Amino acid sequence: MTSWWLQTRDVWRLLMRLRPYLGAGRGLLIATLVSSLVMVLFEGVGVGLLVPLLSLLLGGTNAVPMRPIQWLERQLPNHSPAFYVGVCCIAIVSAIAAKNVASYVAQLFAARLKQRVSIGLRRALFERLQRAGLDVFDQRPAGEIANMFLVETFRTTVAIDASVGFVQRLSIALFYVVALFYISWPLTSLVVALGVAIGGTLAFVYRRLGRAGTRLTDLNHQLSSVLEQSFAGVRVVRVTNSQQREIDRFAAVSAAQSDAEESTARAQALLFPLTETLAVLGAMLIVACAYVFLVRPGHMLSSYLLWYGFVLLRLLPLLNQLYTMQGHLFYLAGGIREVDKWLATPMYPERPFGHVEFQGLRRELRFERVSYRYTTGTEALRDADFVVTAGRTLAIVGASGSGKSTLAALLLRLRAPSAGRISVDGMDYWNVTPESWHRAIALVEQDAFLFHGTLKENVLYGWQHASPDALDRAIDAANLRDMVASLPDGVDTLVGERGAMVSGGQRQRIAIARAIVRDPSILILDEATSHLDSVSEQLVQQALANASRGRTTIVIAHRLSTIREADWIVVLERGAIVEQGTWESLQAAQGTFDRLVRGLTT
């Protein structure tokens, strides 16, 4: 019994935690509940008028309370009993009709509420993930995120809709229970005890549904991940002739998901007939006991028992629905927990950005004993200390895993330093507004990401209000003019998913155009030519030279030949700066940098 109550409490606590995300749906929720209350009131009027109607039909005036009839006789005196029977019938039909109208309105509000909640939840989740730290995306597979948006939010919306329906039916059931207490509190005490006992008996079904729902959530994650990885890595799958392996992997997860759904269906199919059988059996025992121990000895009038039995029969289907809906909520609880978990994702940054408008680097950018440690505890950067003079080019070199990209992520404020300080012109760069900082700094990565859109849309991404002249200058500076001229629709040509319809060099040059269209003060080039052939590299290098002219440039490179003209070079090894200086001074020191250079020439 305690287990059933705890399970029920936990599910409703989960639902209540979603209240802040109702948004505009709060008004609809109130309207739904008010409509449901009106429905309950008219239901009460209809059932309440059955009392005098039964009395009139039985030909008595003392069998049951006759206040409605007495009031009616005062308003419409000198009429026959048949007239009052007709009036009662009309009133009952009118009350039931009004109840059904209120029920229809409540269902309309509930349907609209469901849609608003769905939109509100997805928006809240999307906003939360847009503002989450990069660690969230490093540690969670993309398929899990897709499943959360496409499946688990839908299940959560269904759960919220079911909970509103549960409250509606519970309101009517409580009215019937009050009516039963009015007729006979001893019998109704037995009815309440019966209801609690049925709930306790169904606890094993609820546990089974809860486990099945959680299992289904896990399998949904796995299925989404299999789909995402198989199609994102379709080239690797084909090249390694692994199509059958992927088909088998998908089939195994899909079969497990089907088994979980079948197990759920069996448990849900058991719920209603078991509930109905137990409820009817208990109700008949109560009615039989009432007749034997109350009616026959004369402690209760037969008309009261008839009335009691009628109300009880109206209550039983509601109890069946409530127990069935509760089981459905247990099943959906896995999706609610998943959505709740993602809604609790920590926001980034923990320390808010400031309100200073950054107008561009004027003097210097300085790293002051900057360290970074991942949430897993791994130290990626340790006590980095160097200065970049405005308008100069700084190169960062080192082996893979030495901390080069982490340093760039810190500068871009994609990650926050664990220790130390980064300053621009003497001011902590964290004090700058996000808008002005990202307007003044741009990035070109080694794997340039393009959206599924036109070339123009990709170049202007994040800077849509740029003028046509700015777009033309960016295209010229990125050596894209000949490419644009060769495209069927010019800058309005689609580049495909992730730029699949253009070459690697063209993707890099589009990314360069996107970086410089906003005329940034600081430009970060993260191994921007490492994956290109010699011809493409030459075009990209020329574009990078154009992009870097007159800007503070930070170059992260594996190919040391690309940084020969850098004004200052920082050498990283295992997250620490081991050397820094000019090309000539570093070679003359015959340290780590010199070994890197000689390693490339031998």
Secondary structure, DSSP 4 states (H G I P E B T S, - for coil): -HHHHHHHHHHHHHHHTTGGG-TTHHHHHHHHHHHHHHHHHHHHHHHHTHHHHHHHHHT-SSSS--HHHHHHHHHS-S--HHHHHHHHHHHHHHHHHHHHHHHHHHHHHHHHHHHHHHHHHHHHHHHHHHTB-HHHHHHS-HHHHHHIIIIIHHHHHHHHHHHHHHHHHHHHHHHHHHHHHHH-HHHHHHHHHHHHHHHHHTHHHHHHHHHHHHHHHHHHHHHHHHHHHHHHTHHHHHHTT-HHHHHHHHHHHHHHHHHHHHHHHHHHHHHHHHHHHHHHHHHHHHHHHHIIIIITTTSS-HHHHHHHHHHHHHHHHHHHHHHHHHHHHHHHHHHHHHHHHHHTPPBS-SSPP--BPP---SSEEEEEEEEEE-TTS-EEEEEEEEEEETT-EEEEE-STTSSHHHHHHHHTTSS--SEEEEEETTEEGGGB-HHHHHHHEEEEESS----SSBHHHHHTTT-TT--HHHHHHHHHHTT-HHHHHHSTTGGGSB--GGGTTS-HHHHHHHHHHHHHTT--SEEEEESTTTT--HHHHHHHHHHHHHHHTTSEEEEEES-GGGGTT-SEEEEEETTEEEEEE-HHHHHHHTSHHHHHHHHHH-
